[in-house]
Amino acid sequence: MVLLQIVGSVALLLWGIRLVRTGIMRAFGATLRQHLGVAVNGRMSSFAVGMVVTIFLQSSTATALIVSSFAAKGLVTTAAALAVMLGADVGTSIAAQILSFNPTWMAYTAMLLGYVLHERSENYARRQIGRAVLGLGLVLISLSLIRASSEPLRESEVLTFIFAALDNEVLLTLFFAAILTWLAHSSVAMVLLIATMAASGVIPMGTGVIMVLGANIGGTVPPILATMRAGGQGQHSAIGNACFKLAASLVLLPFVPLVTDALQEHAGDPQIMLHVHTAFNVFVVLVFLPWVGPAARLLKRCIPLPAPTDSEPVTKYLDHELVGSPSLALTGATRELYRVNEYIEDMLALLTNGIESNIPPDPRPARENRARVSRIVEEIRLYLTKITREEISEADSAAAINLLLLSTNLSHVSDLIANAVESYAAPSEEKNRFSANGAEELLEMLELIRNGVRIALSASLQNDNRVRKGIQKQRKELERLVDKSRLAHFNRLEEREISSINTTSLHNELLRDFSRIYYHILTASKVGV
């Protein structure tokens, strides 16, 4: 029963830390990510930013994911990323120190305040702050429960025998604590557990010190696994940090008896293991921070960048690790839509160049671009659906719906332009030679479409009514040009102009497609009104 109570209390501890982390990420994720981006400025600033951000996030894994995404895109050097991770280690130590202060009144006050903020506040950020405060209360309560539940274990002969055996098996104890920390996915939670049980006398002082070292090693495993998809430079910081901690632990192991003797007079102090944890991480920083540059070069040699592939990834900016922070995730989806716009402009250029030269374009690039757009839009839809399953603010929910509508309209624009290119490129010696006047009319309309494509997305995302009115005027102008071109073409037919006779079907198809394209451009610009 005692073990069941402890396991349940540990589960509550892990859940509380998760609530703190998700609440902070959802309330301040964009701001923290922005501040973490300044880590490229230098070694010391990288260290400081990593420390501060991790104190808020309560998780070096979350910091590792953010910095690895920067490193994978080349926005942060490997040396700076290593410095950020060293700062993150000290940040987790400070977070553990903060969470260890456990007056009973503070725990209940935090839970009450967190509940009221989360349930009664209409403001999204305030609700997420409430989530974090509630999580803090659960952490404090769980530590009290662990401390109370572990009291009877002092008299357990079995545990006394097990920990006495572990006290003589240094490497086994180190490995055991590392495995537990990896399974818990939280070095903060594990160190707090060790500190509480050591203060209760369940774990001997020497075993506790070794387990703290093991917890630090185990805490480096989740960041490595979480950044595996980044590969190469995106994974260097996590692997380098693991090597730093493993090396420091092996160096310090022979001195554990000396440390234990020095700490014996503080036995029973719940803070003592947390001080050991903090001191270890400060030691790692002092030893390795000056050497992050050489370490980065060594990592690049040992873990080379993956060879470039001919195939371009479907999406570049949809980071599924950021789904829990909707504002960041929506930014990635927005950047993907700008890529869609680039593919559409490439297809328009194909059609324009073909009409200017009166030489049918090769339709294969248009087909490839349409396929790319289709895949990107499908990925965006799935991504936005995943975001909306999380708890998000009304503003973020509206933004997700707007992006979904935008992607749908841009997909229609892509299909229509690709159809126009394929119609023009259809094999026929005669029908593809426009008259000079007919080509000029089509090119004038294509210029309006190109302008509309370029500004429609910005008009919607920035909610710019002035630009929308401009697009509406351009659509009326396009319809006027379509009617004018259709009438002029009939006049050329009456004059029995051969090129006009041969291109009648194609000319009418293009005029119809141009009208439909601009309809979707106008619809896209109105999204978000």
C-alpha positions in Angstrom: 0.0 0.0 0.0 2.9 2.4 0.8 4.5 1.7 -2.5 1.2 2.3 -4.3 0.8 5.6 -2.5 4.4 6.6 -3.6 3.9 5.6 -7.2 0.6 7.5 -7.3 2.2 10.5 -5.8 5.0 10.4 -8.4 2.4 10.2 -11.1 0.8 13.3 -9.6 4.2 15.0 -9.5 4.8 14.2 -13.2 1.4 15.5 -14.2 1.9 18.7 -12.2 5.2 19.4 -14.0 3.5 18.7 -17.3 0.7 21.2 -16.5 3.3 23.8 -15.6 5.2 23.3 -18.9 2.2 23.2 -21.2 0.6 26.3 -19.4 3.8 28.3 -19.9 4.3 27.1 -23.5 0.7 28.0 -24.5 0.8 31.4 -22.7 4.3 32.5 -23.6 5.6 30.0 -26.1 6.0 32.5 -29.0 7.8 35.0 -26.7 10.1 32.3 -25.3 10.9 31.0 -28.7 11.7 34.5 -29.9 14.0 35.2 -27.0 15.7 31.8 -27.5 16.5 32.9 -31.0 19.0 35.5 -29.7 21.2 32.6 -28.6 23.3 33.2 -31.8 24.7 36.3 -30.3 27.4 34.6 -28.2 28.4 31.9 -25.8 27.4 33.6 -22.6 24.2 35.0 -24.0 23.3 31.5 -25.3 23.9 30.1 -21.8 21.8 32.8 -20.1 18.9 32.5 -22.5 18.9 28.7 -22.2 18.8 28.9 -18.4 16.0 31.5 -18.2 13.8 29.8 -20.8 14.2 26.4 -19.1 13.3 27.8 -15.7 9.9 28.8 -17.2 9.5 25.6 -19.3 10.5 23.3 -16.4 12.0 21.0 -19.1 15.4 20.8 -20.8 13.7 18.5 -23.4 11.4 21.4 -24.5 14.4 23.7 -24.8 16.3 21.1 -26.7 13.5 20.7 -29.2 13.3 24.5 -29.8 17.1 24.9 -30.2 17.4 21.8 -32.4 14.8 23.2 -34.8 16.9 26.4 -35.0 20.1 24.5 -35.5 18.7 22.2 -38.1 17.7 25.3 -40.2 21.2 26.8 -39.7 19.8 29.7 -37.5 22.0 28.7 -34.5 25.5 27.4 -34.6 26.3 24.1 -32.9 28.5 25.9 -30.4 25.7 28.3 -29.4 23.3 25.3 -29.2 25.6 23.5 -26.8 25.8 26.6 -24.6 22.0 26.9 -24.6 21.8 23.2 -23.4 24.3 23.9 -20.6 22.2 26.8 -19.6 19.1 24.6 -19.7 20.7 22.2 -17.3 21.3 24.9 -14.8 17.7 26.1 -15.5 16.3 22.7 -14.5 18.4 22.8 -11.3 17.0 26.2 -10.4 13.4 25.0 -11.3 13.9 22.0 -8.9 15.1 24.4 -6.1 12.0 26.6 -6.6 9.6 23.6 -6.6 11.1 22.2 -3.4 9.9 25.0 -1.2 6.8 23.4 0.1 4.8 25.3 2.7 1.4 23.6 2.8 -0.5 26.8 2.5 1.3 27.6 -0.7 0.3 24.3 -2.3 -3.4 24.8 -1.6 -3.3 28.5 -2.5 -1.7 27.7 -5.8 -4.3 25.0 -6.6 -7.2 27.3 -5.7 -5.8 30.3 -7.6 -4.9 28.1 -10.6 -8.4 26.7 -10.8 -10.1 30.1 -10.6 -7.8 31.5 -13.3 -8.3 28.6 -15.6 -12.0 28.1 -15.2 -13.3 31.7 -14.7 -11.0 33.7 -17.0 -12.1 34.5 -20.5 -8.6 35.6 -21.5 -6.7 32.6 -23.1 -3.3 33.6 -21.8 -4.6 34.1 -18.3 -6.3 30.6 -18.4 -3.0 29.1 -19.4 -1.2 30.9 -16.6 -3.9 29.4 -14.3 -3.0 25.9 -15.7 0.6 26.5 -14.8 -0.2 27.7 -11.3 -2.5 24.7 -10.8 0.3 22.4 -11.9 2.6 24.1 -9.4 0.2 23.4 -6.6 -0.1 19.7 -7.7 3.7 19.5 -7.6 3.9 20.9 -4.1 1.1 18.6 -2.9 2.7 15.5 -4.5 6.0 16.2 -2.8 4.2 16.4 0.6 2.5 13.1 -0.2 5.8 11.4 -1.2 7.4 12.6 2.0 4.5 11.4 4.1 4.2 8.1 2.3 7.9 7.2 2.4 8.1 7.6 6.2 7.1 4.0 6.9 9.8 2.8 4.5 12.5 3.8 6.9 11.7 0.7 8.9 11.6 -1.6 5.8 14.3 -4.2 6.1 13.9 -5.1 2.4 14.5 -1.5 1.2 17.4 -1.1 3.7 19.0 -4.2 2.2 18.4 -3.1 -1.4 19.8 0.4 -0.9 22.7 -0.9 1.1 23.5 -3.2 -1.8 23.2 -0.3 -4.2 25.5 1.7 -2.1 28.3 -0.7 -2.9 27.4 -1.0 -6.6 28.2 2.5 -7.9 27.8 1.9 -11.6 24.6 -0.1 -11.1 23.1 2.7 -9.0 24.1 5.2 -11.6 22.5 3.1 -14.4 19.4 2.4 -12.3 18.7 6.1 -11.6 19.4 7.0 -15.3 16.8 4.4 -16.5 14.2 5.7 -14.0 14.8 9.3 -15.1 14.5 8.3 -18.8 11.2 6.5 -18.1 9.9 9.5 -16.1 11.0 11.9 -18.9 11.7 14.5 -16.2 15.0 15.0 -14.4 13.3 17.7 -12.3 10.7 15.2 -11.0 13.4 12.5 -10.4 15.7 14.8 -8.5 12.8 16.0 -6.4 11.8 12.4 -5.6 15.4 11.5 -4.7 15.7 14.6 -2.5 12.4 13.8 -0.7 13.3 10.1 -0.1 16.8 11.0 1.0 15.5 13.5 3.5 13.1 10.8 4.9 16.0 8.5 5.4 14.8 5.9 2.9 17.8 6.4 0.6 21.3 6.6 2.2 23.3 9.8 1.5 25.9 8.2 -0.7 23.3 6.4 -2.8 21.4 9.6 -3.1 24.4 11.5 -4.5 25.1 8.7 -7.1 21.4 8.7 -8.0 21.5 12.4 -8.6 24.4 11.9 -11.0 22.4 9.1 -12.7 19.3 11.3 -13.0 21.4 13.9 -14.8 22.6 11.3 -17.3 19.1 9.9 -17.8 17.7 13.4 -18.3 19.8 13.7 -21.5 18.2 10.7 -23.1 14.7 12.2 -23.9 16.2 15.3 -25.7 18.3 12.9 -27.9 15.3 10.8 -28.8 13.1 13.9 -29.3 15.6 15.5 -31.7 16.3 12.3 -33.7 14.1 13.5 -36.6 16.2 16.7 -36.9 19.4 14.6 -37.5 22.8 16.1 -38.1 23.2 19.6 -36.8 19.8 19.5 -35.1 20.9 16.6 -32.9 24.4 17.8 -32.1 23.5 19.9 -29.1 21.5 17.0 -27.4 24.3 14.5 -28.0 27.0 16.9 -26.9 25.2 17.7 -23.7 24.9 14.0 -22.9 28.6 13.5 -23.5 29.4 16.5 -21.2 27.2 15.0 -18.3 28.5 11.5 -18.8 32.1 12.6 -18.7 31.5 14.8 -15.7 29.7 12.0 -13.8 32.5 9.5 -14.4 35.1 12.0 -13.3 33.2 12.8 -10.1 32.3 9.2 -9.1 35.6 8.5 -7.3 35.0 11.6 -5.1 31.5 10.5 -4.0 32.7 9.1 -0.6 34.3 12.5 0.2 31.2 14.4 -0.8 29.1 12.0 1.3 31.2 12.5 4.4 31.0 16.3 4.0 27.2 16.1 3.8 26.5 13.7 6.6 25.9 16.5 9.1 23.1 17.8 6.8 21.3 14.4 6.6 17.5 15.0 6.8 17.7 18.3 5.0 15.3 18.0 2.0 17.4 20.7 0.1 20.7 18.9 0.3 20.3 16.7 -2.8 19.0 19.6 -4.7 22.2 21.5 -3.8 24.2 18.5 -5.0 22.2 18.6 -8.3 22.8 22.3 -8.8 26.5 22.0 -7.9 27.0 19.2 -10.4 25.4 21.3 -13.2 27.4 24.3 -12.3 30.6 22.1 -12.4 29.6 20.9 -15.9 29.2 24.5 -17.1 32.5 25.7 -15.6 34.4 22.8 -17.2 32.8 22.6 -20.6 31.4 26.1 -21.5 34.8 27.4 -22.5 35.2 24.4 -24.8 31.9 24.4 -26.7 33.6 25.5 -29.9 36.1 22.6 -30.1 33.3 20.3 -29.0 31.0 21.5 -31.8 33.8 20.8 -34.4 34.3 17.3 -32.9 30.6 16.6 -33.1 30.5 17.7 -36.7 33.2 15.2 -37.5 31.7 12.3 -35.6 28.1 13.0 -36.6 28.3 14.4 -40.2 25.4 16.2 -41.8 23.1 13.9 -43.8 23.8 13.8 -47.5 21.5 16.1 -49.5 18.7 14.3 -51.4 17.2 15.2 -54.7 13.7 15.1 -53.4 12.4 18.2 -51.6 10.5 17.6 -48.4 6.8 18.1 -48.7 6.7 20.7 -45.9 9.4 22.7 -44.2 7.8 24.6 -41.4 5.1 22.3 -39.9 6.7 21.3 -36.6 4.5 18.7 -34.9 6.3 19.2 -31.6 4.8 22.7 -31.4 1.2 21.6 -31.7 0.9 22.2 -27.9 1.8 25.8 -28.5 -0.9 26.9 -31.1 0.5 30.4 -31.8 3.9 28.9 -32.8 2.3 26.1 -34.8 0.0 28.6 -36.7 3.1 30.6 -37.7 4.6 27.5 -39.3 1.4 26.8 -41.2 1.4 30.4 -42.4 4.9 30.1 -43.7 3.9 27.0 -45.7 1.1 29.0 -47.4 3.7 31.5 -48.6 5.5 28.5 -50.2 2.2 27.6 -51.9 2.1 31.1 -53.3 5.6 30.7 -54.8 4.6 27.5 -56.6 1.5 29.3 -58.0 3.6 32.2 -59.3 6.0 29.7 -61.0 3.0 28.2 -62.8 1.8 31.7 -63.8 5.2 32.4 -65.2 5.1 29.3 -67.4 1.8 30.4 -68.9 2.9 34.0 -69.4 6.2 33.0 -71.1 4.3 30.6 -73.3 1.8 33.2 -74.5 4.5 35.9 -74.9 6.6 33.6 -77.1 3.6 31.9 -78.8 5.3 28.6 -77.9 3.3 26.1 -75.8 5.1 25.5 -72.5 6.2 22.2 -71.2 3.3 21.1 -68.9 5.5 18.9 -66.6 6.7 21.6 -64.3 3.1 22.8 -63.8 2.0 19.2 -63.0 4.8 18.9 -60.5 4.0 22.2 -58.8 0.3 21.3 -58.7 1.2 18.0 -57.0 3.4 19.8 -54.5 0.7 22.3 -53.7 -1.8 19.5 -53.3 0.5 17.7 -50.8 1.3 20.8 -48.9 -2.3 21.8 -48.6 -3.3 18.3 -47.4 -0.5 18.4 -44.8 -1.6 21.9 -43.6 -5.2 20.6 -43.2 -4.1 17.7 -41.1 -1.8 19.9 -39.1 -4.5 22.5 -38.4 -6.9 19.7 -37.4 -4.4 18.5 -34.9 -3.9 22.0 -33.5 -7.6 22.5 -33.0 -7.9 19.3 -31.0 -5.8 21.1 -28.3 -7.1 23.7 -26.0 -6.6 27.0 -27.9 -7.9 30.5 -27.6 -10.8 31.8 -29.7 -8.3 34.0 -31.6 -6.1 31.0 -32.5 -9.1 28.9 -33.4 -10.3 31.6 -35.8 -6.8 31.9 -37.2 -6.7 28.1 -37.8 -10.1 28.2 -39.6 -8.9 31.2 -41.7 -5.7 29.3 -42.7 -7.8 26.3 -43.7 -10.0 28.4 -45.9 -7.0 30.1 -47.4 -5.3 26.9 -48.2 -8.5 25.6 -49.9 -8.8 28.7 -52.1 -5.1 28.6 -53.0 -5.4 25.0 -53.9 -8.2 25.9 -56.3 -6.1 28.6 -57.9 -3.2 26.1 -58.4 -5.5 23.6 -60.1 -7.0 26.2 -62.4 -3.6 27.6 -63.5 -2.2 24.1 -64.0 -5.3 23.3 -66.1 -4.7 26.4 -68.2 -1.1 25.4 -68.8 -2.1 21.9 -69.8 -4.8 23.2 -72.1 -2.3 25.5 -73.9 0.3 22.8 -74.1 -2.2 20.2 -75.6 -0.7 18.9 -78.9 -2.0 20.8 -81.9 0.0 22.7 -84.5 -2.6 25.2 -85.2 -4.7 26.1 -82.2 -1.8 27.4 -80.0 -0.8 30.3 -82.2 -2.6 33.4 -80.8 -3.0 36.5 -82.8 -0.9 39.5 -81.7 -4.0 41.3 -80.3 -5.3 38.1 -78.6 -1.9 37.4 -76.9 -1.8 41.0 -75.7 -5.2 40.8 -74.2 -4.4 37.5 -72.4 -1.1 38.9 -71.0 -2.8 42.0 -69.6 -5.2 39.7 -67.7 -2.4 37.5 -66.5 -0.6 40.5 -65.0 -3.7 41.3 -63.0 -3.9 37.7 -61.8 -0.2 37.8 -60.8 -0.7 40.9 -58.8 -3.8 39.5 -57.1 -1.9 36.2 -56.1 0.9 38.3 -54.6 -1.3 40.4 -52.4 -4.3 38.2 -51.6 -2.5 36.2 -48.9 -1.1 39.3 -47.2 -4.5 41.0 -47.4 -6.1 38.1 -45.5 -3.4 37.4 -42.9 -3.0 41.1 -42.1 -6.7 41.8 -42.3 -6.0 44.8 -44.6 -9.3 46.2 -46.0 -7.6 48.7 -48.2 -5.8 45.9 -50.0 -9.0 43.9 -50.2 -10.8 46.9 -51.9 -7.9 47.0 -54.4 -8.3 43.3 -55.2 -12.1 43.9 -55.6 -11.4 46.7 -58.1 -8.9 44.5 -60.0 -11.5 41.8 -60.3 -14.0 44.2 -61.8 -11.2 45.3 -64.2 -10.5 41.7 -65.0 -14.1 40.9 -65.8 -14.2 44.0 -68.0 -11.1 42.8 -69.9 -12.6 39.3 -70.2 -15.8 40.7 -71.8 -13.7 43.1 -74.0 -11.4 40.3 -75.2 -14.3 38.0 -75.9 -16.0 40.7 -78.0 -12.7 41.5 -79.8 -12.1 37.8 -80.5 -15.6 37.5 -82.2 -14.7 40.6 -84.3 -11.5 38.9 -85.4 -13.5 35.8 -86.3 -15.9 37.9 -88.4 -12.8 39.2 -90.2 -11.8 35.5 -90.7 -8.4 35.9 -89.0 -6.8 32.4 -89.2 -5.0 32.5 -85.9 -8.2 33.6 -84.1 -10.2 30.9 -85.8 -7.6 28.2 -84.7 -7.5 29.4 -81.1 -11.2 30.0 -80.5 -11.7 27.1 -78.1 -8.4 27.7 -76.2 -9.1 31.5 -76.0 -12.5 30.9 -74.4 -11.2 28.3 -72.0 -8.5 30.7 -70.8 -11.0 33.5 -70.3 -13.3 31.2 -68.3 -10.3 30.0 -66.2 -9.1 33.5 -65.6 -12.5 34.5 -64.2 -12.6 31.5 -61.9 -9.0 32.0 -60.8 -9.7 35.6 -59.8 -12.9 34.6 -58.0 -10.8 32.4 -55.7 -8.2 35.1 -55.3 -10.9 37.5 -54.2 -12.4 34.9 -51.8 -8.9 34.2 -50.3 -8.4 37.9 -49.7 -11.8 38.1 -47.8 -10.9 35.3 -45.4 -10.7 36.6 -41.9 -13.2 39.5 -42.5 
